[in-house]
Amino acid sequence: MLDLINVSYDTQIPNNVGLSSDRRILKALEKWHPGYINWWKGSGPDGFLEDLVYLRTAVSVDPKGWAKFDYVKMPEYRWGILLAPQVEDRRIPCGEHLGEPAWQEVPGEYRSLMRRLVVIQGDTEPASVEQQRFLGKTAPSLYDLRNLFQVNVEEGRHLWAMVYILQKYFGKDGREEADELLLRQSGSAEKPRMLGAFNEETPDWLSFFMFTYFTDRDGKMQLEALAQSGFDPLSRTCRFMLTEEAHHMFVGETGVGRTIQRTCEAMNAAGITDPTDIDKIRALGVIDLPTIQKKLNLHYTLSLDLFGSEVSTNAANAFNSGIKGRYQETKIDDDHRLKDATYPVSEYVNGKILLREVPALTAINMRLRDDYSKDALGGVKRWNALIKKNGVAFEMKLPHGGFHRQIGAFKDAPITPEGDVISADDWAARRDEWLPSTADGDFIQSLMVTVLEPGEYAGWIAPPRVGIDNKPGDFEYVQIHQA
């Protein structure tokens, strides 16, 4: 009987899906593997291929103990195909097929829509690795360097997860799509990644922390929605990916929190009480809180755009067909069909922000985005508690959902972070009040010095409270290879 909990290492590709007895798919994945390794070496972390990194690797899909920690060179990391255990007699949780047995194969009528969702999800995974390629060069500590690499290898594994779905269930089309996932490149003019936020640069570590907090949280919401899918292999794949995704958001939240902590400590030590006294605070070699807020504004709004248009027939079709549900679908108290339900959607019309009720079926993206914003608010509250604990009078805020939008009902609308409508000229003139300016970016870059001594940290960030895998503060998370 197939072991759905523990990971088998009897093939080149670790898995719990019985690849050793599925020769066709094993052969296809083995053929894809060299291209993936070439992509990793050419687009993954730059300059650390020979270093031993203390990484976790999945050895099981049992949530009680699924990972082991050990040193490994990243190109030798054992990326695998891992699905959460099958739920007996699982039923489709939403849409017109509500209550029917979950599909084990892709229904022909939904093949194209399903493939596109898998490809879009798959495309985001290597994109973030490409965006973060050069961050290791300015790591503020070995602890942070290791966390960056852990995020990178798991994004790589998530690419494998989607490629397995494509190869196994979509035939020739799936194989071609899997190859294309290695050909697109974040920020490329000729062949960019599919979603805008994944073509943005990640120029510094504060950007990385904001990305892993906000943009990986969008990934969490999308995976939660796909985990509701009536297509059972996709549901199971996403359920295990969510287990790994939690660490990525932890890296983001604690990274921003440690940056805030160090800034508050430096202000208090220097007797600075005004958090807007930016020049004095920057002279201390830390990032002032208003600039951290600007970075928050940027990454939050880029992440909102990832949800697509607030009103969407594509999202309605995905829900109605049972391909993709809502966040925690089974916990929602309604008919799970949305035949007569409505949902409030804000829009920018003739210079005003209006709220109207639309059919809930077409507002699936809006609902998921609202759930995302509530989820994202938790970390912001914890950052504010940290600021307050340090006695500094400043509060981080999520900007209005219409601010700095490039997709949907608020595209290019001149709305402030507070939600006020102003003229387009005023908005352009005040842009640098709300979003990182070139000067802000240059200052942050000036702080990005590499610190690779065990237990040492760059001056702009505080040490973590607890080490990874409960290791001591001076643990050598990355053993730098001496050429």
C-alpha positions as CSV (number, residue, x, y, z in Angstrom):
1,M,0.0,0.0,0.0
2,L,1.3,3.5,-0.9
3,D,2.7,5.4,2.1
4,L,1.0,8.9,1.9
5,I,2.7,10.2,5.0
6,N,6.5,9.5,4.7
7,V,8.7,10.6,1.8
8,S,10.3,7.9,-0.3
9,Y,13.8,8.4,-1.5
10,D,13.9,5.4,-3.9
11,T,14.0,7.7,-7.0
12,Q,16.0,10.8,-7.9
13,I,13.0,12.9,-6.9
14,P,11.8,12.4,-3.3
15,N,8.1,11.9,-3.2
16,N,5.0,10.4,-1.5
17,V,3.1,9.8,-4.7
18,G,4.6,6.5,-5.8
19,L,6.8,7.8,-8.6
20,S,8.8,4.5,-8.6
21,S,5.7,2.7,-10.0
22,D,4.7,5.6,-12.3
23,R,7.4,5.3,-14.8
24,R,5.9,7.7,-17.4
25,I,5.8,10.6,-15.0
26,L,9.1,9.7,-13.4
27,K,10.8,9.8,-16.8
28,A,9.2,13.1,-17.6
29,L,10.3,14.7,-14.3
30,E,13.8,13.3,-14.7
31,K,14.0,14.8,-18.1
32,W,12.9,18.2,-16.7
33,H,15.3,18.0,-13.7
34,P,18.6,19.1,-15.5
35,G,16.9,22.2,-16.9
36,Y,15.7,23.0,-13.4
37,I,19.3,22.6,-11.9
38,N,20.6,24.8,-14.7
39,W,18.0,27.4,-13.9
40,W,18.9,27.2,-10.2
41,K,22.6,27.7,-10.9
42,G,21.9,30.6,-13.3
43,S,19.0,32.3,-11.6
44,G,19.0,31.1,-7.9
45,P,21.1,32.5,-5.1
46,D,24.3,34.1,-6.6
47,G,27.6,33.0,-5.2
48,F,26.7,30.5,-2.6
49,L,26.5,27.2,-4.6
50,E,29.4,25.6,-2.7
51,D,28.4,26.6,0.8
52,L,26.8,24.3,3.3
53,V,23.5,25.7,4.6
54,Y,21.5,24.5,7.6
55,L,18.2,23.8,5.9
56,R,15.1,21.9,6.7
57,T,14.0,19.2,4.3
58,A,10.6,17.5,4.2
59,V,10.8,13.9,5.2
60,S,7.0,13.5,5.9
61,V,3.7,15.3,5.5
62,D,2.7,14.6,9.1
63,P,2.2,18.1,10.6
64,K,3.5,16.7,14.0
65,G,7.0,16.3,12.6
66,W,7.5,16.7,8.9
67,A,11.0,18.2,8.5
68,K,14.6,17.4,9.4
69,F,17.4,20.0,9.7
70,D,20.9,19.4,8.3
71,Y,23.7,21.0,6.3
72,V,23.4,20.7,2.5
73,K,24.7,22.5,-0.6
74,M,21.7,24.1,-2.2
75,P,22.1,22.5,-5.7
76,E,22.1,19.1,-3.9
77,Y,18.9,19.9,-1.9
78,R,16.3,17.2,-2.3
79,W,13.4,18.9,-3.9
80,G,10.4,16.6,-3.8
81,I,6.8,15.9,-4.8
82,L,4.7,16.0,-1.7
83,L,1.0,15.8,-1.3
84,A,-1.0,16.0,1.9
85,P,-2.7,12.7,2.7
86,Q,-5.9,12.0,0.8
87,V,-9.1,12.7,2.7
88,E,-11.4,9.7,2.5
89,D,-14.6,10.3,0.5
90,R,-13.7,14.0,0.1
91,R,-16.5,16.0,-1.6
92,I,-16.4,19.2,-3.8
93,P,-17.0,22.0,-1.3
94,C,-18.5,24.7,-3.6
95,G,-20.1,25.6,-6.9
96,E,-22.5,23.7,-9.1
97,H,-20.8,20.4,-8.3
98,L,-21.2,20.9,-4.5
99,G,-21.3,17.6,-2.7
100,E,-20.1,15.5,-5.6
101,P,-17.0,13.3,-5.1
102,A,-13.8,15.2,-5.6
103,W,-12.2,14.6,-9.0
104,Q,-9.0,12.5,-9.2
105,E,-8.6,13.5,-12.9
106,V,-9.2,16.9,-14.6
107,P,-12.7,17.1,-16.1
108,G,-12.3,17.9,-19.8
109,E,-14.6,20.9,-19.7
110,Y,-12.4,22.6,-17.1
111,R,-9.0,21.6,-18.5
112,S,-8.0,25.0,-19.9
113,L,-9.1,27.0,-16.9
114,M,-7.5,24.6,-14.5
115,R,-4.2,24.5,-16.4
116,R,-4.0,28.3,-16.4
117,L,-4.5,28.5,-12.6
118,V,-1.7,25.9,-12.1
119,V,0.6,27.7,-14.4
120,I,0.1,31.1,-12.8
121,Q,0.7,29.6,-9.4
122,G,3.7,27.8,-10.7
123,D,5.1,30.9,-12.3
124,T,5.2,32.9,-9.0
125,E,7.5,30.3,-7.4
126,P,10.7,30.7,-9.5
127,A,10.0,34.4,-9.9
128,S,10.5,35.2,-6.3
129,V,13.8,33.2,-6.3
130,E,15.0,35.3,-9.2
131,Q,13.9,38.5,-7.5
132,Q,16.0,37.6,-4.5
133,R,19.0,36.3,-6.4
134,F,21.6,38.9,-5.2
135,L,20.4,39.5,-1.6
136,G,22.9,37.1,-0.2
137,K,25.6,39.5,-1.1
138,T,24.4,42.0,1.6
139,A,23.1,39.6,4.2
140,P,22.9,41.2,7.7
141,S,23.8,37.9,9.4
142,L,24.2,34.2,8.9
143,Y,20.8,33.7,10.5
144,D,19.2,35.9,7.9
145,L,21.2,34.4,5.0
146,R,20.0,31.0,6.0
147,N,16.4,32.1,6.2
148,L,16.7,33.6,2.7
149,F,18.0,30.3,1.4
150,Q,15.3,28.3,3.2
151,V,12.7,30.5,1.5
152,N,14.4,30.1,-1.9
153,V,14.7,26.3,-1.8
154,E,11.0,25.9,-0.7
155,E,9.9,28.2,-3.5
156,G,11.8,25.9,-5.7
157,R,10.0,22.9,-4.2
158,H,6.7,24.7,-4.8
159,L,7.7,25.0,-8.5
160,W,8.2,21.2,-8.5
161,A,4.8,20.7,-6.9
162,M,3.1,22.6,-9.8
163,V,5.3,20.9,-12.4
164,Y,4.2,17.5,-11.2
165,I,0.5,18.5,-11.6
166,L,1.2,19.8,-15.1
167,Q,3.2,16.7,-16.1
168,K,0.9,14.1,-14.7
169,Y,-2.5,15.5,-15.5
170,F,-2.1,17.8,-18.6
171,G,-0.1,15.6,-21.0
172,K,1.8,17.3,-23.8
173,D,0.3,20.8,-23.0
174,G,1.5,20.3,-19.4
175,R,5.0,19.3,-20.4
176,E,5.3,22.4,-22.6
177,E,4.0,24.6,-19.8
178,A,6.5,23.1,-17.4
179,D,9.4,23.9,-19.8
180,E,8.1,27.5,-20.2
181,L,8.2,28.0,-16.4
182,L,12.0,27.8,-16.6
183,L,12.2,30.2,-19.6
184,R,10.3,33.2,-18.3
185,Q,12.5,35.5,-16.1
186,S,11.5,38.1,-13.5
187,G,11.9,41.6,-14.9
188,S,12.7,40.4,-18.4
189,A,11.6,42.8,-21.2
190,E,11.2,39.9,-23.7
191,K,9.8,37.1,-21.4
192,P,8.7,38.5,-18.0
193,R,6.9,36.6,-15.3
194,M,3.1,36.5,-15.6
195,L,2.1,38.8,-12.6
196,G,3.4,42.3,-12.1
197,A,4.6,42.1,-8.5
198,F,6.9,39.3,-9.5
199,N,8.7,41.5,-12.0
200,E,9.6,44.1,-9.4
201,E,13.1,44.3,-8.0
202,T,13.9,43.2,-4.4
203,P,16.8,45.6,-4.0
204,D,17.4,45.3,-0.2
205,W,16.6,43.3,2.8
206,L,13.7,45.4,4.1
207,S,12.1,44.9,0.7
208,F,12.7,41.1,1.2
209,F,11.0,41.2,4.6
210,M,8.1,43.2,3.3
211,F,7.8,40.8,0.3
212,T,7.8,37.7,2.4
213,Y,5.2,39.3,4.8
214,F,2.8,40.8,2.2
215,T,3.4,39.0,-1.1
216,D,3.9,35.5,0.4
217,R,0.7,36.2,2.3
218,D,-1.1,36.6,-1.0
219,G,0.5,33.2,-1.9
220,K,-1.0,31.8,1.3
221,M,-4.5,33.1,0.3
222,Q,-4.3,31.8,-3.2
223,L,-3.1,28.4,-1.9
224,E,-5.9,28.3,0.6
225,A,-8.4,28.9,-2.2
226,L,-6.8,26.2,-4.4
227,A,-6.7,23.9,-1.4
228,Q,-10.5,23.9,-1.6
229,S,-10.4,22.7,-5.2
230,G,-12.6,19.9,-6.4
231,F,-9.6,18.5,-8.2
232,D,-8.1,16.5,-5.3
233,P,-4.4,16.2,-6.4
234,L,-4.3,20.0,-6.6
235,S,-6.0,20.4,-3.2
236,R,-3.6,18.0,-1.6
237,T,-0.6,19.7,-3.2
238,C,-1.6,23.1,-1.9
239,R,-2.4,21.9,1.6
240,F,1.2,20.8,2.1
241,M,2.6,23.9,0.4
242,L,0.7,25.9,3.1
243,T,2.7,24.1,5.8
244,E,6.0,25.4,4.3
245,E,4.6,28.9,3.4
246,A,4.1,29.7,7.1
247,H,7.8,30.0,7.6
248,H,8.1,32.5,4.8
249,M,5.7,34.9,6.4
250,F,7.4,34.3,9.8
251,V,10.7,35.5,8.1
252,G,8.9,38.6,6.9
253,E,7.1,39.5,10.1
254,T,10.1,39.0,12.4
255,G,12.4,40.7,9.9
256,V,10.3,43.9,9.8
257,G,9.9,43.6,13.6
258,R,13.6,43.3,14.2
259,T,14.2,46.3,11.9
260,I,11.7,48.3,14.0
261,Q,13.2,47.1,17.2
262,R,16.7,48.2,16.3
263,T,15.4,51.7,15.2
264,C,13.5,52.2,18.4
265,E,16.5,51.1,20.5
266,A,18.8,53.5,18.6
267,M,16.3,56.4,19.0
268,N,16.0,55.8,22.7
269,A,19.8,55.5,23.2
270,A,20.3,58.8,21.4
271,G,17.4,60.5,23.2
272,I,15.4,61.1,20.0
273,T,11.7,61.3,20.7
274,D,10.4,62.5,17.4
275,P,10.1,59.6,14.9
276,T,9.8,62.0,12.0
277,D,13.3,63.6,12.7
278,I,14.5,61.5,9.8
279,D,18.0,63.0,9.3
280,K,19.0,62.5,13.0
281,I,17.6,58.9,13.0
282,R,19.3,58.0,9.8
283,A,22.6,59.3,11.2
284,L,22.4,56.5,13.7
285,G,22.6,54.0,10.9
286,V,19.1,52.7,11.3
287,I,15.9,52.9,9.1
288,D,13.5,55.5,10.3
289,L,9.9,54.4,10.9
290,P,8.3,56.7,8.3
291,T,10.5,55.0,5.6
292,I,9.5,51.6,6.9
293,Q,5.9,52.7,6.5
294,K,6.6,53.7,2.9
295,K,8.0,50.3,2.2
296,L,4.9,48.8,3.8
297,N,2.7,51.0,1.5
298,L,4.5,49.8,-1.6
299,H,4.5,46.1,-0.9
300,Y,1.0,46.0,0.4
301,T,-0.4,47.7,-2.6
302,L,1.6,45.6,-5.1
303,S,0.2,42.5,-3.3
304,L,-3.4,43.8,-3.5
305,D,-2.9,43.9,-7.3
306,L,-2.2,40.2,-7.3
307,F,-5.8,39.5,-6.5
308,G,-6.9,40.8,-9.9
309,S,-10.0,42.8,-10.7
310,E,-12.5,43.1,-7.8
311,V,-15.3,41.9,-10.1
312,S,-14.3,39.0,-12.3
313,T,-16.1,36.5,-14.4
314,N,-13.0,34.3,-14.5
315,A,-13.0,34.1,-10.7
316,A,-16.7,33.4,-10.8
317,N,-16.2,30.6,-13.3
318,A,-13.4,29.0,-11.2
319,F,-15.6,29.0,-8.1
320,N,-18.8,27.9,-9.9
321,S,-16.9,25.0,-11.5
322,G,-15.5,23.9,-8.2
323,I,-11.9,24.5,-9.3
324,K,-11.1,27.1,-6.7
325,G,-12.9,28.0,-3.5
326,R,-12.8,30.9,-1.1
327,Y,-10.6,31.3,1.9
328,Q,-11.5,28.5,4.4
329,E,-14.6,27.6,2.3
330,T,-15.9,24.9,4.5
331,K,-16.1,27.2,7.5
332,I,-18.3,29.8,5.7
333,D,-22.0,29.6,6.7
334,D,-23.8,30.0,3.4
335,D,-25.0,27.8,0.5
336,H,-21.5,27.6,-1.1
337,R,-23.2,28.2,-4.4
338,L,-23.8,32.0,-4.1
339,K,-26.8,31.9,-6.4
340,D,-28.6,35.0,-4.9
341,A,-25.9,36.4,-2.6
342,T,-24.3,39.8,-2.9
343,Y,-21.0,41.3,-1.7
344,P,-20.0,44.9,-1.2
345,V,-17.3,46.3,-3.6
346,S,-15.7,49.7,-3.5
347,E,-15.1,51.5,-6.8
348,Y,-13.7,54.8,-8.0
349,V,-16.3,56.5,-10.2
350,N,-16.2,60.1,-11.4
351,G,-13.8,61.2,-8.8
352,K,-15.6,59.5,-5.9
353,I,-15.2,56.3,-3.9
354,L,-18.5,54.4,-4.0
355,L,-19.7,51.2,-2.4
356,R,-22.1,49.0,-4.2
357,E,-23.5,45.5,-3.8
358,V,-22.6,43.1,-6.6
359,P,-23.4,39.4,-7.1
360,A,-21.1,37.5,-4.7
361,L,-20.2,35.1,-7.4
362,T,-18.4,37.8,-9.4
363,A,-16.8,39.3,-6.3
364,I,-14.8,36.2,-5.3
365,N,-11.5,38.1,-5.8
366,M,-12.8,41.0,-3.6
367,R,-13.8,38.7,-0.8
368,L,-10.4,36.9,-0.9
369,R,-8.7,40.3,-0.9
370,D,-10.7,41.4,2.1
371,D,-9.7,38.2,3.9
372,Y,-6.1,38.9,3.0
373,S,-6.2,42.4,4.5
374,K,-7.7,41.2,7.7
375,D,-4.9,38.5,7.9
376,A,-2.2,41.1,7.1
377,L,-3.4,43.4,9.8
378,G,-2.3,41.0,12.5
379,G,1.4,41.5,12.0
380,V,1.0,45.3,11.7
381,K,-0.7,45.3,15.1
382,R,2.2,43.3,16.5
383,W,4.7,45.8,15.0
384,N,2.8,48.6,16.6
385,A,2.8,46.8,20.0
386,L,6.6,46.6,19.6
387,I,6.9,50.4,18.9
388,K,4.6,51.2,21.8
389,K,6.6,48.9,24.1
390,N,9.7,50.9,23.2
391,G,8.0,54.1,24.1
392,V,8.0,55.6,20.6
393,A,4.9,57.6,19.4
394,F,4.4,56.1,15.9
395,E,1.8,53.8,14.4
396,M,2.1,51.7,11.2
397,K,-1.0,51.4,9.1
398,L,-2.3,49.6,6.1
399,P,-3.1,52.1,3.4
400,H,-6.6,52.5,1.9
401,G,-7.3,49.8,-0.7
402,G,-7.6,52.3,-3.5
403,F,-4.1,53.8,-2.9
404,H,-1.4,53.2,-5.5
405,R,-3.3,50.6,-7.5
406,Q,-2.4,49.4,-11.0
407,I,-5.2,46.8,-11.5
408,G,-8.9,46.8,-11.0
409,A,-11.5,49.4,-10.0
410,F,-8.9,51.8,-8.5
411,K,-6.3,51.6,-11.3
412,D,-4.4,54.9,-11.4
413,A,-6.9,56.6,-9.0
414,P,-5.4,59.6,-7.2
415,I,-6.2,58.4,-3.7
416,T,-4.1,59.0,-0.6
417,P,-3.2,56.3,1.9
418,E,-5.9,57.7,4.2
419,G,-8.5,57.2,1.4
420,D,-8.9,60.8,0.4
421,V,-9.4,61.7,-3.3
422,I,-7.1,64.4,-4.6
423,S,-6.1,65.7,-8.0
424,A,-3.7,63.6,-10.1
425,D,-1.2,66.5,-10.0
426,D,-1.3,66.7,-6.2
427,W,-0.9,62.9,-6.0
428,A,2.2,63.0,-8.3
429,A,3.6,65.9,-6.3
430,R,3.2,64.1,-3.0
431,R,4.2,60.6,-4.2
432,D,7.4,60.6,-2.2
433,E,5.6,61.2,1.0
434,W,3.9,57.9,0.7
435,L,6.2,55.6,-1.4
436,P,9.9,55.0,-1.2
437,S,11.8,57.7,-3.2
438,T,15.1,57.2,-5.0
439,A,16.8,58.9,-2.0
440,D,15.1,56.5,0.4
441,G,16.3,53.6,-1.7
442,D,19.9,54.9,-1.8
443,F,19.9,55.4,2.0
444,I,18.7,51.8,2.7
445,Q,21.3,50.5,0.2
446,S,24.0,52.3,2.1
447,L,23.1,50.2,5.2
448,M,23.2,46.9,3.3
449,V,26.6,45.7,4.5
450,T,27.4,42.0,4.7
451,V,27.9,40.4,8.1
452,L,29.0,36.8,8.0
453,E,30.5,36.3,11.5
454,P,28.5,33.8,13.6
455,G,26.3,35.7,16.1
456,E,27.0,39.1,14.6
457,Y,24.3,41.4,13.0
458,A,24.3,44.5,10.9
459,G,23.7,47.7,12.8
460,W,20.3,48.3,11.3
461,I,18.6,45.1,12.6
462,A,18.2,43.5,16.0
463,P,19.0,39.8,16.6
464,P,16.2,37.3,16.7
465,R,14.8,36.2,20.1
466,V,15.2,32.5,19.3
467,G,17.4,30.7,16.8
468,I,16.2,28.4,14.0
469,D,15.8,24.9,15.4
470,N,16.5,26.3,18.8
471,K,20.2,26.8,17.9
472,P,22.3,29.2,20.0
473,G,23.0,32.8,19.0
474,D,26.4,32.1,17.5
475,F,25.4,29.1,15.5
476,E,27.0,28.9,12.1
477,Y,23.9,28.7,9.9
478,V,25.9,28.9,6.7
479,Q,29.4,27.4,6.4
480,I,31.0,29.7,3.8
481,H,33.2,27.8,1.4
482,Q,36.8,29.0,1.3
483,A,38.0,28.8,-2.4
